[in-house]
Structures are given as structure tokens and as C-alpha cells.
Amino acid sequence: MELDIQCEEMSPSRWAELLTTMKSCKTIRLDDCNLSSSNCEDLSSVINTNPSLTELKLNNNELGDAGVEYLCKGLLTPSCSLQKLWLQNCNLTSASCETLRSVLSAQPSLTELHVGDNRLGTAGVKVLCQGMMNPSCKLQKLQLEYCELTADIVEALNAALQSKPTLKELSLSNNTLGDTAVKQLCQGLVEASCNLELLHLENCGITSDSCMEISAVLRNKSSLMDLSVGDNKIGDSGLALLCQGLMHPSCKIQKLWLWDCDLTSASCKDLSRLISTKETLTEISLIDNNLRDSGMEMLCQALKDPKSKLQELWVRECGLTTACCKAVSSALSTNKHLKVLHIGENKLGDAGVELLCEGLMHPNCNIQSLWLGNCDLTAGCCATLATAMATKQCLTELDLSYNPLEDEGIRKICEALKKPSCNVQQLILYDILWSSEVDDELRALEESKPEVKIIS
């Protein structure tokens, strides 16, 4: 049994009702429910008396250190079998870490701990690392984003990594680590016996200086499938170093996020080689990099290579124009694997989208999700888009937000949605002005086709 409630104010009567239900739940999710430490006392009792409970998610509640202390009393009971604990943005401080350390040391069932967006600080996380080093700890996933960590945390983290072969996912994004600390961390990861599968280091103050060490992790950890170094100023020179590791035969990367990394079209030669030859790579994010049309054309050429298995490409806000759309269309008509294309916030214009639709409607194209928000589109391209929607049954999600389509364009899109051959299930239309008459038509459409969700 699963209890999944979000964004609900809990009255005493409602809480009492839910407590009865919780006694038999395997999963409890109560994000954004205005819970406090007093609710945690009740939850501790639930943990203690419900041995089937394996997941507890309490993100974005004002639990505080007192609340976590109550929870941990339940977590430390022998009957507890909890595997996943989510406490993101719960107003915790370093004081909670001593209590959580006790749980890590004594509760081998706990495999996931998510405590990001709490002011734990370096001192607090050092205490957590002590708990991780206990032989009883079997932690597999540790999420420490926005925890106010500094470079001083790395020695403790490396010691924990050395003693924890079970660890598979480590997220340290949005902490002020810097190149020196990231180099030390990577050296520790290379030496550690853990089989890391996910490493997130977004917005950690990384430059090209630490990319050689990250590259070494990619070469030496064939288990690593998900790397995110977005929002770091690694530049073209740093990307070139990363690609040395990414192109190594032992690297099995599947998901690579490089958003806002100060990349230019100069990086696209290396990226194209990666896309065309690394058959494990299925998702790449290059959002907010100045790739320009010339860079995008190189990427499209790589997508046409039979060895490319890329399924998701994110190139939002990359300085693209109509000029690259013929190349994108050609890639769409050739690549059978690509399912998600985020190309919004580029000046494609109506002419560019008309070209994209030619590739979209090709029998080889299997696009399921297409994002065209803020692309300078008008009603002029909506007839062609409507034809694509009505004929391409694999297309289930379309984003046209922030484009001045007006009544004329929205009506054409609606006509396509009404057709039985159209399989679009989610249409996203943020910040588009239309008349009350068109609004009535959209609501009527949702009623007649309940499987369609229009988000505006």
C-alpha cells in the first residue's frame, strides 16, 4: 500500500485519519504538507510498528532537528526496515547529523539518504561520514546538494568512500568545493572500491583545471553511467579533457549533463565524435551553451551515424536559428533512436519549425517529446505542426510555451488534438494569450478527451 500526498495542510482530524492508514503502508510520501516536529513523534511510532515501511519521503517540511531526533528513535528500533529516507529542505542543521550517524551505524536496511538543501555544513557531514564508515552501514545513495559544504569535507568523504563499496550514487551539487577539492575527491574515487554509478557535481566551482581528474574517474570507473557537471565554467578546453575519459573503451556513460559550461561550437567536434561512437550514451544536456548553428550542424551529422544511440538531446538556449533547422530535420529523418528533443529558447522561427516538421513526419523519426518554447513561432507554422501532431502517433508531448500563437494558432493545434489519429497527451502552453472563446474550446477539448492534459 502506498500513501502519496503533496501540498496539503494537515488538520488534526486529517492527520489522525492518515495515521491509521500509515500503519499498513509500504511507502509514505508527505512532501510540502506543513509538518513539524510534533508530527515526527507520531511518524516515529509508525516506523516502530510498521515493519513493511520501506520508503519515507518528507521533503519541504519544517521538521527541524527536534523532528529528526523523533524520527531516528523509530529508525533505531529492531523492527524498522526502512530503505529510503528523504529529508530535503527540512530546516536541519549539523545537530541532526549526530542522530543520523547513529542510524547509519546501526541500520543496515537504509540504502538511500537524501538530506540536500539543509544547512548541515562541513562539520555536520563529517559526522555523517563517520556513520558511513561503520561496517553495518550499507548506504548506496547519498544526496548532499545545497548543504553548505566546503573543500574541507573531501578528506572525510574519501575515507567514507574507501570503506563503502556499496555506494552507487553521490550528489554534491551546489556546494562551494572548487578545483582542488574536486581533484582530491576524484583521486579518492579512483582508488576507492565502490562501484559508483552516478556522480553529480553541478555548480561546484569547477574549471578546466580539474577536468583531467574527472576524466580519470570516467576511465577507471566503468560502473559510472550518470555524470553531471553543469553550471561549471569548464570551457572548451575542459570539455576536451573530459572527452578523453568519455571516449575511453572502459567508459560506459549513459547520461551526460553539461549545461551552462561555457562551451562554444569549438566543443562540438569532440561532442560529435562522442555522440557518433559512444553507443552507451543515451542522454546529453547542452543547455545554455553558445553552440550556434555551426555547432548544431556538427551534432546533427553525428546523430545520423548508425552507431549513435542517443535518445535525448537538450539544446535549449544555445544560440540556434532557422539556419540549422535543415540539418536538424535531416537528423530526425535518419535517427530512429532519438525520442526527446529540447530545442526551445532558440530563434528558429516559423520557417525553421516548418523544416523540423519535415523530419518529424519521416517514417524513421520516433520523437515522443518535442519542446519548442520561446522559439519566435506564430500562427504561421501551426498548420504544419497540426499535421505533424495528427500523423505522428509516437508524439505524446509538445511544448509551445512563450510563443505568440494567438487564437488562430491555438485553434489549429486544437483541431489536431481532436483527431483520433493524434496521440499527444500533454500540451504545454505557458504564457500564451488567447480569447475566452478559445479558452472554452480548450476546456471542452479536455472534457471530451480526458487523456489529454493542457498545461497553461
C-alpha positions in Angstrom: 0.0 0.0 0.0 1.2 3.5 -0.9 0.4 6.9 0.6 1.4 9.8 -1.6 0.1 13.2 -0.6 1.7 16.6 -1.6 1.0 20.2 -0.7 -1.8 19.5 1.8 -2.3 21.4 5.0 -2.8 18.8 7.8 -5.7 19.4 10.2 -5.7 17.3 13.4 -8.6 15.2 12.1 -7.0 14.6 8.8 -3.7 13.7 10.4 -5.4 11.2 12.7 -7.1 9.6 9.7 -3.8 9.3 7.9 -2.0 7.8 10.9 -4.4 4.8 10.8 -3.6 4.3 7.1 0.1 4.6 7.6 0.2 1.6 9.8 0.0 -0.7 6.8 1.8 1.4 4.1 5.0 0.3 2.4 5.6 3.8 1.1 4.8 7.2 2.7 5.3 10.4 0.8 4.2 13.7 2.5 6.2 16.5 0.7 5.1 20.1 1.4 2.5 19.2 4.0 3.4 21.7 6.6 4.6 19.0 9.0 6.5 19.9 12.2 8.4 18.1 14.9 5.2 17.1 16.6 4.2 15.1 13.5 7.5 13.3 13.7 6.7 11.9 17.1 3.7 10.2 15.5 5.8 9.1 12.5 8.4 7.5 14.8 5.6 5.3 16.2 4.5 4.4 12.7 8.1 3.4 11.8 8.4 1.3 15.0 5.1 -0.6 14.5 5.1 -0.9 10.7 7.9 -3.3 9.6 6.7 -3.2 6.0 7.5 0.5 5.6 10.5 0.9 3.2 10.3 4.5 2.0 9.6 7.7 3.9 9.6 11.0 2.0 9.2 14.2 4.0 10.8 16.9 1.8 10.0 20.6 2.3 8.6 20.4 5.8 9.7 22.4 8.9 10.8 19.3 10.8 13.9 20.8 12.4 16.5 18.9 14.4 13.9 18.0 17.0 11.8 16.3 14.4 14.7 14.3 13.1 15.5 13.2 16.6 12.0 11.8 17.0 12.2 10.0 13.6 15.5 8.5 14.5 14.1 6.9 17.6 11.8 4.9 15.4 14.6 4.2 12.8 16.8 2.7 15.5 14.2 0.1 16.6 15.0 -3.5 15.6 11.6 -3.8 13.8 12.5 -0.9 11.4 13.1 -2.0 7.7 13.3 1.5 6.1 15.4 1.6 3.0 14.8 5.1 1.6 14.7 8.4 3.7 14.1 11.8 2.1 14.6 14.9 4.3 15.4 17.6 1.7 14.7 21.2 2.8 13.5 20.3 6.3 15.3 23.0 8.3 18.0 20.7 9.6 21.4 21.8 10.9 24.6 20.0 11.9 22.8 19.0 15.1 20.8 16.4 13.2 23.9 14.7 11.9 24.8 13.0 15.1 21.4 11.4 15.3 21.5 10.4 11.7 25.0 9.0 12.2 23.6 6.6 14.8 21.1 5.4 12.2 23.7 4.9 9.5 25.8 2.9 12.0 23.0 0.7 13.3 20.5 0.3 10.5 21.8 -1.9 7.6 18.4 -1.7 5.8 18.9 2.0 5.0 20.3 2.3 1.4 19.2 5.9 0.5 19.7 9.1 2.4 18.6 12.4 0.8 19.4 15.4 3.0 20.1 18.1 0.5 19.0 21.8 0.9 19.7 21.7 4.7 22.4 23.7 6.5 24.4 20.7 7.6 27.7 22.3 6.9 31.1 20.6 6.6 31.2 19.7 10.3 27.8 18.0 10.2 28.6 15.9 7.1 31.9 14.8 8.6 29.8 13.3 11.3 27.6 11.5 8.7 30.8 10.2 7.1 31.7 8.6 10.4 28.4 6.7 10.4 29.0 5.6 6.8 32.3 4.1 7.8 30.6 1.7 10.2 30.6 -1.9 8.7 26.9 -2.1 9.4 26.2 0.8 7.0 25.1 -0.4 3.6 24.3 3.0 2.0 24.0 3.1 -1.8 22.8 6.6 -2.4 23.8 9.8 -0.7 22.4 13.2 -1.7 24.1 16.3 -0.2 23.1 19.2 -2.6 23.0 22.7 -1.1 24.4 21.6 2.3 26.9 24.5 2.6 29.9 22.2 2.2 33.4 23.5 1.6 36.7 21.9 0.4 37.4 20.7 3.9 34.8 17.9 3.5 36.8 15.9 1.0 39.1 14.1 3.3 36.1 12.7 5.3 34.3 11.8 2.1 37.2 10.0 0.7 37.7 8.0 3.9 34.0 7.0 3.7 34.3 6.1 0.1 37.2 3.8 0.8 35.2 1.9 3.4 31.9 1.8 1.5 32.0 -0.5 -1.6 28.1 -0.4 -1.7 27.9 3.3 -2.6 26.5 3.8 -6.1 25.3 7.4 -6.2 26.9 10.6 -4.8 25.4 14.1 -5.3 27.4 17.1 -4.1 26.0 19.7 -6.4 25.6 23.4 -5.3 28.4 23.3 -2.8 31.5 25.5 -2.8 34.1 22.8 -3.4 36.5 24.3 -6.0 39.1 22.6 -8.2 41.5 21.5 -5.5 38.8 19.7 -3.6 37.3 18.1 -6.7 40.7 16.8 -7.7 41.2 15.2 -4.3 37.7 13.7 -4.5 38.3 12.2 -7.9 41.6 10.7 -6.8 39.7 9.2 -3.9 37.0 7.8 -6.2 39.6 6.2 -8.5 41.3 4.5 -5.5 38.0 3.5 -3.7 36.5 0.1 -4.2 33.0 1.5 -4.7 31.2 0.9 -8.0 29.9 4.4 -8.4 27.1 4.8 -11.0 26.1 8.4 -10.5 28.2 11.5 -9.7 26.7 15.0 -9.7 28.9 18.0 -9.3 26.8 20.8 -10.6 27.8 24.4 -9.6 30.8 23.3 -7.5 33.3 25.9 -8.7 34.9 23.6 -11.2 37.0 24.9 -14.1 39.1 23.1 -16.7 41.8 22.6 -14.1 40.0 19.6 -12.5 38.7 18.0 -15.7 41.7 15.7 -16.1 40.9 14.2 -12.7 37.2 13.8 -13.6 38.3 12.2 -16.9 40.4 9.7 -14.8 37.3 8.7 -12.9 35.5 8.1 -16.2 38.4 5.9 -17.4 38.7 3.9 -14.2 35.1 3.5 -13.1 33.3 1.6 -15.8 30.3 1.5 -13.5 29.8 5.3 -13.9 26.7 5.9 -16.1 25.5 9.3 -15.0 27.8 12.4 -14.8 26.6 15.9 -14.3 29.0 18.8 -14.2 26.5 21.5 -15.3 26.9 25.1 -14.2 30.6 25.0 -14.0 33.0 27.0 -16.2 34.9 24.2 -17.7 35.0 25.7 -21.2 36.1 24.1 -24.5 39.5 23.1 -23.1 37.9 21.3 -20.1 35.4 19.5 -22.4 38.3 18.3 -24.5 39.9 16.7 -21.4 36.6 15.2 -20.3 36.2 13.6 -23.7 39.5 11.7 -23.3 37.8 9.8 -20.4 34.4 9.6 -22.1 35.9 8.1 -25.2 37.9 5.5 -23.4 36.7 2.0 -24.1 36.1 1.2 -20.5 33.8 4.2 -20.0 30.1 3.2 -20.2 28.5 6.6 -19.7 24.7 6.9 -20.4 23.7 10.3 -19.2 25.9 13.4 -19.5 24.8 16.9 -18.4 27.0 19.8 -19.5 24.5 22.7 -19.2 25.9 26.2 -18.8 29.6 25.1 -19.1 30.9 27.9 -21.3 31.1 25.7 -24.3 31.1 27.0 -27.9 30.9 25.5 -31.3 34.6 24.6 -30.9 33.5 21.8 -28.5 31.1 20.3 -31.0 33.7 18.4 -32.9 34.6 16.4 -29.7 30.9 16.1 -28.8 30.0 14.9 -32.3 32.7 12.2 -32.1 31.3 11.2 -28.7 27.7 11.0 -29.9 28.6 9.1 -33.1 30.8 6.5 -31.4 29.8 6.0 -27.8 26.9 3.6 -28.1 26.1 3.6 -24.4 25.4 7.4 -24.4 21.6 7.9 -24.4 21.1 11.4 -23.0 23.1 14.6 -23.2 22.2 18.1 -22.0 24.0 21.1 -23.6 21.5 23.8 -22.4 22.7 27.4 -22.3 26.0 26.9 -24.2 26.9 29.1 -27.1 26.9 26.3 -29.7 25.4 28.3 -32.6 24.2 26.9 -35.9 27.6 25.6 -36.9 27.9 23.6 -33.7 24.4 22.2 -34.0 25.1 21.1 -37.6 28.1 19.1 -36.4 25.9 17.4 -33.7 23.3 16.6 -36.3 25.8 15.0 -38.5 26.8 12.8 -35.6 23.1 11.9 -34.9 23.0 10.5 -38.5 25.7 8.0 -37.7 24.3 4.4 -37.4 26.3 3.9 -34.2 24.6 6.8 -32.4 22.1 5.5 -29.8 21.2 8.9 -28.4 17.6 9.1 -27.1 17.5 12.6 -25.5 19.2 15.8 -26.7 18.8 19.1 -24.8 20.0 22.1 -26.7 17.7 24.8 -25.2 19.1 28.4 -25.3 22.1 27.5 -27.5 22.1 30.4 -29.9 20.4 28.5 -32.7 18.4 30.0 -35.6 16.5 28.9 -38.7 19.8 28.2 -40.4 20.4 24.9 -38.5 16.9 23.5 -38.9 17.5 21.7 -42.2 20.3 19.8 -40.5 18.1 19.0 -37.5 15.3 17.8 -39.9 17.8 15.6 -41.7 18.9 14.1 -38.4 15.3 13.5 -37.3 14.6 11.6 -40.5 17.6 9.4 -40.1 18.0 8.7 -36.4 15.5 6.1 -35.2 16.6 6.2 -31.5 16.0 9.9 -30.7 12.9 10.3 -28.5 13.3 13.6 -26.7 14.4 16.9 -28.3 14.5 20.1 -26.2 15.3 22.9 -28.6 13.3 25.8 -27.1 14.6 29.3 -26.4 16.2 29.4 -29.8 15.3 31.7 -32.7 14.0 29.0 -35.0 11.0 31.0 -36.3 8.1 29.6 -38.4 10.4 28.7 -41.3 12.7 26.7 -39.0 9.8 24.7 -37.5 8.4 24.0 -41.0 11.7 22.4 -41.8 11.7 20.5 -38.5 8.3 19.1 -39.2 9.6 17.5 -42.5 12.0 15.4 -40.5 9.4 14.8 -37.7 7.0 13.3 -40.1 9.5 11.0 -41.7 8.8 7.3 -41.0 12.2 6.8 -39.4 11.5 9.5 -36.7 10.4 8.3 -33.3 10.2 11.5 -31.4 7.9 11.3 -28.4 8.6 14.7 -26.7 9.3 18.0 -28.6 10.0 21.3 -26.8 9.7 24.4 -28.8 9.0 27.1 -26.1 10.1 30.6 -26.9 11.2 29.9 -30.4 9.7 33.0 -32.2 6.8 31.0 -33.5 3.5 32.4 -34.7 0.2 31.0 -36.1 2.0 30.8 -39.4 3.6 27.4 -38.6 0.7 25.9 -36.7 -1.0 24.3 -39.7 2.2 22.3 -40.3 2.6 21.5 -36.6 -1.0 20.3 -36.5 -0.4 18.0 -39.5 2.6 16.5 -37.6 0.6 16.1 -34.5 -2.2 14.3 -36.3 0.1 12.0 -38.3 2.9 11.2 -35.9 1.4 8.8 -33.4 4.6 8.4 -31.4 4.5 12.2 -30.4 2.9 12.4 -27.0 4.3 15.6 -25.5 4.6 19.1 -27.1 5.7 22.4 -25.6 4.8 25.6 -27.4 5.0 28.0 -24.5 6.0 31.7 -24.8 5.2 31.9 -28.5 2.7 34.4 -29.8 0.4 31.9 -31.4 -2.8 33.8 -30.6 -6.3 32.4 -31.3 -5.6 31.4 -34.8 -2.6 29.2 -33.9 -4.2 27.7 -30.8 -7.3 26.7 -32.8 -5.2 24.9 -35.4 -3.5 23.0 -32.7 -6.9 22.1 -31.1 -8.2 20.8 -34.4 -5.3 18.4 -34.5 -5.8 17.3 -30.9 -9.5 16.4 -31.7 -8.4 13.9 -34.4 -8.4 10.2 -33.4 -5.0 9.8 -35.0 -3.4 12.4 -32.7 -1.7 10.8 -29.7 -0.5 14.0 -27.9 -1.2 13.5 -24.2 0.5 16.6 -22.8 0.4 20.0 -24.5 2.2 22.8 -22.7 1.1 26.4 -23.5 2.5 28.7 -20.8 2.2 32.5 -21.2 0.3 32.5 -24.5 -2.6 34.9 -24.8 -6.0 33.7 -26.2 -9.6 34.8 -26.0 -12.2 33.5 -23.6 -13.8 31.7 -26.6 -10.6 29.7 -27.3 -10.3 29.0 -23.5 -13.8 27.5 -23.6 -12.7 25.4 -26.6 -9.6 24.1 -24.7 -11.7 23.2 -21.6 -14.3 21.4 -23.8 -11.5 19.5 -25.5 -10.1 18.3 -22.2 -13.5 17.1 -21.2 -14.0 15.2 -24.5 -10.5 13.7 -24.4 -9.6 13.2 -20.7 -6.3 11.6 -21.6 -5.1 15.0 -22.9 -3.6 17.3 -20.4 -3.3 21.0 -21.4 -0.9 22.9 -19.1 -1.1 26.7 -19.3 
